[in-house]
């Protein structure tokens, strides 16, 4: 699993580089809190939980 994390980290770094080149100043992402490995990964590559905002959703009836 460590090799996969290294590859994923490289992909994130390259994506961030490309976004900066195109003028981006922030990245927002959503992660499912039950997916602890994902949360640990995003923390490990420098992302912090934003306690200032909350996500609101609504399922629409069909």
Secondary structure, DSSP 8 states (H G I E B T S, - for coil): -HHHHHHHHHHHHHHHHHHHHTT---------TT-HHHHHHHHHTT----TT----------
